[in-house]
Amino acid sequence: MKIRLVIDGHVLPATLEDGAATRDFLAQLPLALQLEDYAATEKIAQLPRPLTTAGAPAGVTPAAGDLAFYAPWGNLAIFHTPFGYSKGLVRLGRIDGDLQALRRPGPVQVRIEPATDD
């Protein structure tokens, strides 16, 4: 499944993995969120409701570009820098393009929506 993140007019395409958490995430789209900096490695935002973690591994080692759900806090995490193994992190998918819009410091507004066939 393809989605897109729109930040200040920049469109970042992403590909989602199949899984229960991803299906829960898709059911919440479209989303308008404010992403905040966290640990100089990711942007995070609270989701309207937590995602299921049924069938997900205990944790993952995120790479730059990964979209993930952090179950202990119930938030979306978008990594712009690689990070170490994190228990409770569920990978949802991956951004297929440039991450510069996510690397700038400070909060950013994002709209996440299903990709359209243009």
C-alpha positions as CSV (number, residue, x, y, z in Angstrom):
1,M,0.0,0.0,0.0
2,K,1.3,3.4,-1.0
3,I,0.7,6.5,1.1
4,R,2.1,10.0,1.0
5,L,3.2,12.5,3.6
6,V,2.8,16.2,2.7
7,I,5.1,18.7,4.5
8,D,5.1,22.3,3.4
9,G,4.1,21.3,-0.1
10,H,6.7,18.6,-0.4
11,V,5.3,15.2,-1.1
12,L,7.1,12.2,0.5
13,P,5.9,8.9,-1.0
14,A,6.0,5.9,1.3
15,T,5.3,2.2,1.1
16,L,3.6,0.4,4.0
17,E,4.2,-3.2,5.1
18,D,1.4,-5.6,5.5
19,G,0.4,-6.3,9.1
20,A,-2.3,-5.7,11.7
21,A,-0.7,-2.4,13.0
22,T,-0.5,-1.1,9.4
23,R,-4.2,-1.9,8.8
24,D,-5.1,0.0,12.0
25,F,-3.0,2.9,10.8
26,L,-4.6,3.0,7.4
27,A,-8.0,3.1,9.0
28,Q,-7.0,6.4,10.6
29,L,-6.0,8.1,7.3
30,P,-6.1,10.9,6.4
31,L,-4.3,12.4,9.3
32,A,-3.1,15.9,10.0
33,L,-0.4,15.9,12.7
34,Q,2.2,18.1,14.2
35,L,5.5,16.2,14.3
36,E,7.9,17.1,17.1
37,D,11.6,16.3,17.4
38,Y,12.7,13.4,19.5
39,A,16.2,12.3,20.4
40,A,17.7,14.0,17.3
41,T,16.7,10.9,15.3
42,E,13.0,11.0,14.6
43,K,9.8,13.1,14.5
44,I,6.9,11.9,16.6
45,A,3.2,12.6,17.0
46,Q,0.4,11.1,19.0
47,L,-2.1,9.1,17.0
48,P,-5.9,9.5,17.5
49,R,-5.9,6.0,19.0
50,P,-3.3,3.2,19.6
51,L,-2.6,0.6,16.9
52,T,-2.8,-3.1,17.6
53,T,0.5,-4.9,18.0
54,A,-0.9,-8.4,17.3
55,G,1.6,-10.5,15.4
56,A,4.3,-7.9,15.5
57,P,7.9,-8.7,16.6
58,A,8.9,-7.6,20.1
59,G,10.9,-4.7,18.6
60,V,12.9,-3.5,15.6
61,T,16.1,-1.7,14.7
62,P,14.8,1.3,12.7
63,A,16.6,2.7,9.7
64,A,16.4,6.3,8.3
65,G,13.1,6.6,6.5
66,D,11.2,4.1,8.6
67,L,7.7,4.8,9.7
68,A,6.9,3.1,13.0
69,F,4.5,2.9,15.9
70,Y,5.9,3.0,19.4
71,A,3.5,1.0,21.4
72,P,4.5,2.0,24.9
73,W,3.7,5.7,24.2
74,G,1.1,5.1,21.4
75,N,2.8,7.4,19.0
76,L,3.9,7.5,15.4
77,A,7.6,7.7,14.9
78,I,9.3,8.8,11.6
79,F,13.0,8.2,11.7
80,H,15.3,10.5,9.8
81,T,18.4,8.9,11.3
82,P,19.2,5.2,12.0
83,F,18.6,4.1,15.6
84,G,19.3,1.1,17.8
85,Y,17.0,-1.8,18.6
86,S,13.8,-0.6,20.3
87,K,11.5,-2.9,22.2
88,G,7.9,-2.0,21.5
89,L,8.6,-0.4,18.1
90,V,6.5,-1.8,15.2
91,R,7.7,-0.9,11.7
92,L,4.8,0.2,9.5
93,G,6.6,1.0,6.3
94,R,9.3,3.2,4.7
95,I,9.5,6.6,3.1
96,D,10.6,6.2,-0.5
97,G,12.1,9.6,-1.0
98,D,14.2,12.4,0.4
99,L,14.1,12.9,4.2
100,Q,15.3,16.6,4.3
101,A,11.8,17.9,5.2
102,L,12.0,15.7,8.3
103,R,15.5,16.6,9.3
104,R,15.0,20.3,9.9
105,P,14.7,21.2,13.5
106,G,11.5,22.1,15.2
107,P,7.9,21.0,14.8
108,V,6.5,20.4,11.3
109,Q,2.9,20.0,10.1
110,V,2.2,16.8,8.1
111,R,-0.8,15.4,6.3
112,I,-0.6,11.7,5.8
113,E,-3.0,10.2,3.2
114,P,-3.5,7.3,0.8
115,A,-1.5,7.9,-2.4
116,T,-3.6,8.7,-5.4
117,D,-3.1,7.6,-8.9
118,D,-2.2,10.9,-10.6
